[in-house]
């Protein structure tokens, strides 16, 4: 049992060594350890405060971002509405211009057709007049083949001219 129960001298030296180590720890070790723990606690507290501030700032930024997003969506809707209105206005104007241009082209075509019709009628009248003159000339040649018939015709024409004058 000697192994389990130490001798008195060993016990004294162990107590003396424990006291010296305890004194050194109390004098220099524990203050250093508690100082480090306090610094660590302060650092953790500061980090928690900074994290809290960051969270608050993030919440503010998130709210600002949501407001900006709503504003952007409203602006987008306004711009799209303006673009749609402008597109409709442009399409309406283009259709109106196309109608006016079509009416102008139709009016020009009608005028051109009328002029061509009149020109054709004049040409036809000229041809009819030429043909009539040719027919009359042939008839008169056949009727006035003799000189006496020619003189009678001249006398009738002079008489007609004197009556009209």
C-alpha positions as CSV (number, residue, x, y, z in Angstrom):
1,X,0.0,0.0,0.0
2,X,2.9,2.2,0.0
3,X,2.2,3.1,-3.5
4,X,-1.1,4.7,-2.7
5,X,-0.1,6.6,0.3
6,X,2.8,9.1,-0.2
7,X,5.4,9.8,2.4
8,X,5.4,13.0,4.4
9,X,8.5,14.5,2.8
10,X,7.2,13.9,-0.7
11,X,3.9,15.4,0.3
12,X,5.5,18.5,1.7
13,X,7.6,19.0,-1.5
14,X,4.5,18.4,-3.6
15,X,2.6,21.0,-1.6
16,X,5.5,23.4,-1.9
17,X,5.7,22.9,-5.7
18,X,1.9,23.2,-6.0
19,X,2.0,26.4,-4.0
20,X,4.8,27.9,-6.2
21,X,3.0,27.0,-9.4
22,X,-0.3,28.2,-8.0
23,X,1.3,31.5,-6.9
24,X,2.8,32.0,-10.4
25,X,-0.5,31.2,-12.0
26,X,-2.4,33.6,-9.7
27,X,0.2,36.3,-10.1
28,X,0.7,36.1,-13.9
29,X,-1.3,33.4,-15.5
30,X,-4.8,34.0,-14.4
31,X,-4.8,37.7,-15.0
32,X,-3.4,37.0,-18.5
33,X,-6.0,34.4,-19.2
34,X,-8.9,36.5,-17.8
35,X,-7.6,39.5,-19.8
36,X,-7.6,37.4,-22.9
37,X,-11.1,36.1,-22.1
38,X,-12.3,39.7,-21.5
39,X,-10.7,40.9,-24.8
40,X,-12.4,38.0,-26.5
41,X,-15.7,38.9,-24.9
42,X,-15.3,42.5,-25.9
43,X,-14.4,41.5,-29.4
44,X,-17.5,39.2,-29.6
45,X,-19.7,42.0,-28.2
46,X,-18.3,44.5,-30.7
47,X,-18.8,42.0,-33.5
48,X,-22.4,41.3,-32.4
49,X,-23.0,45.1,-32.3
50,X,-21.5,45.5,-35.8
51,X,-23.5,42.6,-37.0
52,X,-26.6,44.2,-35.6
53,X,-25.8,47.5,-37.3
54,X,-25.1,45.6,-40.5
55,X,-28.4,43.8,-40.2
56,X,-30.2,47.1,-39.6
57,X,-28.4,48.7,-42.5
58,X,-29.1,45.7,-44.7
59,X,-32.8,45.9,-43.8
60,X,-32.8,49.6,-44.7
61,X,-31.0,48.9,-48.0
62,X,-33.5,46.0,-48.6
63,X,-36.4,48.4,-48.0
64,X,-34.8,51.0,-50.2
65,X,-34.1,48.4,-52.9
66,X,-37.8,47.3,-52.8
67,X,-38.9,50.9,-53.0
68,X,-36.6,51.5,-55.9
69,X,-37.8,48.3,-57.6
70,X,-41.5,49.4,-57.2
71,X,-40.5,52.9,-58.6
72,X,-38.7,51.2,-61.5
73,X,-41.7,49.0,-62.2
74,X,-44.0,52.0,-62.2
75,X,-41.6,53.9,-64.5
76,X,-41.4,50.9,-66.8
77,X,-45.2,50.6,-67.0
78,X,-45.5,54.3,-67.7
79,X,-42.8,54.1,-70.4
80,X,-44.5,51.1,-72.0
81,X,-47.9,52.9,-71.9
82,X,-46.3,56.0,-73.5
83,X,-44.6,53.8,-76.1
84,X,-47.9,52.0,-76.8
85,X,-49.8,55.3,-77.1
86,X,-47.1,56.7,-79.4
87,X,-47.2,53.5,-81.5
88,X,-50.9,53.7,-81.9
89,X,-50.6,57.4,-82.8
90,X,-47.9,56.6,-85.4
91,X,-50.0,53.8,-86.9
92,X,-53.1,56.0,-87.0
93,X,-51.1,58.8,-88.7
94,X,-49.5,56.4,-91.1
95,X,-53.0,54.9,-92.0
96,X,-54.4,58.4,-92.5
97,X,-51.4,59.4,-94.7
98,X,-51.9,56.2,-96.7
99,X,-55.6,56.9,-97.2
100,X,-54.8,60.4,-98.3
101,X,-52.1,59.2,-100.6
102,X,-54.4,56.5,-102.0
103,X,-57.2,59.0,-102.6
104,X,-54.7,61.4,-104.3
105,X,-53.4,58.6,-106.5
106,X,-57.0,57.6,-107.4
107,X,-57.9,61.2,-108.1
108,X,-54.8,61.5,-110.3
109,X,-55.6,58.3,-112.1
110,X,-59.2,59.4,-112.7
111,X,-58.0,62.7,-114.1
112,X,-55.5,60.9,-116.3
113,X,-58.2,58.5,-117.5
114,X,-60.6,61.5,-118.2
115,X,-57.9,63.3,-120.2
116,X,-57.0,60.1,-122.1
117,X,-60.7,59.6,-122.8
118,X,-61.1,63.1,-124.1
119,X,-58.0,62.8,-126.2
120,X,-59.3,59.5,-127.6
121,X,-62.7,61.1,-128.3
122,X,-60.9,64.0,-130.1
123,X,-58.9,61.6,-132.1
124,X,-62.0,59.6,-132.9
125,X,-63.8,62.8,-134.0
126,X,-60.9,63.8,-136.1
127,X,-60.9,60.4,-137.8
128,X,-64.7,60.6,-138.2
129,X,-64.3,64.1,-139.7
130,X,-61.6,62.9,-142.0
131,X,-63.6,59.9,-143.1
132,X,-66.7,62.1,-143.5
133,X,-64.7,64.5,-145.7
134,X,-63.3,61.6,-147.7
135,X,-66.8,60.1,-148.1
136,X,-68.2,63.6,-149.0
137,X,-65.4,64.1,-151.5
138,X,-66.0,60.8,-153.2
139,X,-69.8,61.5,-153.3
140,X,-69.2,65.0,-154.7
141,X,-66.8,63.7,-157.3
142,X,-69.3,61.1,-158.4
143,X,-72.1,63.7,-158.5
144,X,-70.1,66.5,-159.8
145,X,-68.3,64.6,-162.5
146,X,-69.7,66.9,-165.2
147,X,-68.8,70.6,-165.5
148,X,-72.5,71.7,-165.6
149,X,-73.1,70.0,-162.3
150,X,-70.1,71.7,-160.8
151,X,-71.3,75.2,-161.9
152,X,-74.7,74.6,-160.5
153,X,-73.2,73.6,-157.2
154,X,-71.1,76.8,-157.1
155,X,-74.1,79.0,-157.8
156,X,-76.0,77.3,-155.0
157,X,-73.2,77.9,-152.6
158,X,-72.8,81.6,-153.5
159,X,-76.6,82.0,-153.1
160,X,-76.4,80.4,-149.6
161,X,-73.5,82.6,-148.7
162,X,-75.3,85.8,-149.8
163,X,-78.4,84.8,-147.7
164,X,-76.4,84.2,-144.6
165,X,-74.5,87.5,-145.0
